[in-house]
C-alpha cells in the first residue's frame, strides 16, 4: 500500500517528519511499511479507504447516526445496521433515502 503523503522513502508531508507507519529493514536495506499502518496513521486510514463504484463513504459516526457526504454536504442519517460500515449504497425513495451495505 502506498500513502499519498509519503515521499523520499519515509518522510510524511502531513507530519513534516518521519512517517510513523514505516520502519528500516536490514534485510532489504530499505524502508518498509508496518503491518498495522492503517491503524497507526490517522492520515493513511482516512485517505486510503477504497470506496466501490456506486457507494458513498461514511465520513464518521456520532450518537448512532451515520454522517454521509451527499452532494458536497455532510448530513446525519439514522444507522440501520448493527455495525458501522465504511461505505454505503444510497438509494433515494419517496420519503427519504435507503441505505444498503
N, C-alpha and C positions, 0 to 999 in steps of 0.2 A: 504494500500500500504506500502511496506517496502523498505527502501533505503539501498543499499549495503554498504554505507559509515557510517551508524549509528550503534552505539554499546552502551551498558550499558544504554539503555532507551532513552537518549537524547544527547549523545556525537557524534560529527562528526569527522571522520578521516581526511577529506579534510580541514576543518577549524581549527582543533586542538582546538576546543572549543565546546560550547553548540550548538546543532542543531537549526537553526533559524526557522525550519518548525515544531517545537514541542512546546507544552505548558503543564503546570501542571493542571490536572483536579482534583478538590477536591472531586467530586462525586465518581470517581473510585480510587482516591488516587494514581494516576499514570500519566505517560506522554501520551499525545495524539497528533496525527498529526493534524495540522490545515487544514481546507478545501481547502485552496489555496496553498498547499505545493509545487506543481509543478511550480507555478508562482513565488513563493518567493525564492526557492532554485535553483540556476543555475546548481548545480551538479545533483540534482534529475531530473530536467527536461531534461537534456542531456542523462542521462543513463536509464531512465525509460520508454522510448517510446517502445511500443510493436510493432515490425515490423512483419506483417504477412508473412507466408512462401511464398517464390517466389517473394517477394518485396525487394527493396533496400532503405535504409534510405537516405533522403536528408540531407546532412551534414549542409549546410547553403545556403542562397540566397544572391546574391550580384549583383547589377545592372541588375536585371531582369533575371539573369541566375541561374539555379539550379546547385549546386555543389554536385555531386553524387560520392560516393566511388565505383569504379568498379575495381575489381581485385587488391585491395590494393592501388589504385591511385585515388585521388580526382580530378575530371575534371569538367569543367563548360559545361553546355548544356543550350540551349535556353529553357525558360519556356513556354510550350504550353498551360498552364492552366491560368484561370483568377485569381486563388488564389495561395497560397503557400502550397503545400502538405508536410506532414511529411515524406511520403514514396511514392515510385512509383514502378510500374512494368515495367521492361526494356525488350524490345524485339529487337533483332538485325535484321535489314533489309539490303537490298543491299547497300544502300548509307549512312548507319549510324545506329541510334537507334531510336526506337519509344517508347514513354512513355505513360503509362496508369495509372489512379488512382486506 
